[in-house]
């Protein structure tokens, strides 16, 4: 999704731009079409990301998982 430009900091300019957006004077640009290759690669990457953590956890031994979890907990509580 393409986000519109940030609204200006000046109150009057911001009010003017919001009014233009609400009345339809300024159109928010549409999301550009993704190429078939881009969509395919995005889907592949998402698939790998969804199953990556589960596959990694199954491959690790219980001792190694415990070590990783302890290290993560120490890093969180160190703050």
C-alpha positions in Angstrom: 0.0 0.0 0.0 1.3 3.4 -0.9 0.9 5.9 1.9 0.0 9.5 1.1 2.6 12.2 1.9 2.8 13.2 5.5 0.5 16.0 6.5 2.2 19.4 7.0 3.0 20.5 10.6 1.4 23.9 10.2 -2.2 23.7 11.4 -3.7 25.8 8.6 -1.9 23.8 5.9 -2.9 20.6 7.5 -6.5 21.6 7.7 -6.4 22.6 4.1 -4.9 19.3 3.0 -7.3 17.3 5.1 -10.3 19.2 3.6 -8.9 18.5 0.0 -8.6 14.8 0.8 -12.1 14.6 2.2 -13.7 16.5 -0.6 -11.9 14.5 -3.2 -9.9 17.4 -4.7 -6.7 15.5 -4.2 -6.6 11.8 -5.1 -4.5 9.4 -3.2 -2.4 7.5 -5.7 -3.4 3.9 -6.4 -1.1 1.1 -5.5 1.1 0.3 -8.5 0.6 -3.1 -10.2 3.1 -5.7 -9.1 4.7 -7.8 -11.7 4.0 -11.5 -11.8 7.6 -12.2 -10.9 7.5 -9.9 -7.9 4.2 -11.4 -6.7 5.6 -15.0 -7.1 8.8 -14.2 -5.2 6.8 -12.4 -2.4 4.6 -15.5 -2.0 7.7 -17.8 -1.8 9.3 -15.6 0.8 6.2 -15.6 2.9 5.9 -19.3 2.7 9.4 -19.8 3.9 9.0 -17.3 6.7 5.9 -19.0 8.0 7.4 -22.4 8.3 11.0 -21.4 9.0 10.8 -21.0 12.8 8.8 -24.2 13.2 11.2 -26.2 11.1 14.2 -24.7 12.9 12.7 -25.5 16.3 12.1 -29.1 15.3 15.7 -29.5 14.1 17.2 -28.2 17.4 17.8 -30.4 20.4 16.0 -29.6 23.7 19.3 -28.5 25.3 20.0 -26.1 22.4 16.5 -24.6 22.4 16.8 -24.1 26.2 20.2 -22.3 25.7 18.7 -20.0 23.1 15.6 -19.3 25.2 17.8 -18.5 28.3 20.0 -16.2 26.2 16.9 -14.4 24.9 15.4 -14.0 28.4 18.6 -12.6 29.7 18.7 -10.1 26.8 15.1 -9.0 27.5 15.7 -8.5 31.3 19.1 -6.9 30.8 17.3 -3.7 29.7 
